[in-house]
Amino acid sequence: TRTGRPLRTVVDTVYADFGLIPFLEAQGARVDKLAYHYYYGGGTSPYRVSVPGGTIDVFAEMKKIGKPVIINELNAAEIYAPLRGQPYDDAKALVSLKTHIGYLLNQNDANIEGAEFYELYDESGKNAAESNFGLMKTPAQPKTQM
């Protein structure tokens, strides 16, 4: 409030809203913006994502909610390969990121205000997937995609 700028309420969601935003608003909660975690693999289309009960178009779902969107975590689904017993591959992650950044830039449904890559450096002390999130392994050691 010291800035004089209006405060905004941001609600974080994944895949589809499943009625959360209308429920919150019916309870009197103000929802100004939708935050979305965007982790899709190179072979996945955001226009055909499998969710419980069917397939959705992520951007059309965001449009239905009717709120501006911030992609507050953007990364490649390939970071989760170690959880499936597969090695993490920087080159595959780069292909995925390029593909999905293209989807974000070229879609016309959702009101996406911006995207934030998650995160700058790997954190080797975290679990197999969490340790691969960085754009760089360390400040002195870039990944192959860099």
Secondary structure, DSSP 8 states (H G I E B T S, - for coil): -TT-S----EEEE-S--TTHHHHHHHTT----EEEEEEEE-TT--TTSEEETTEEE-HHHHHHHHTS-EEEEEEEEGGGGGGGGT----HHHHHHHHHHHHHHHHH--SS-EEEEEES-SB--TTS-TTGGG--SEEETTEE-TT-
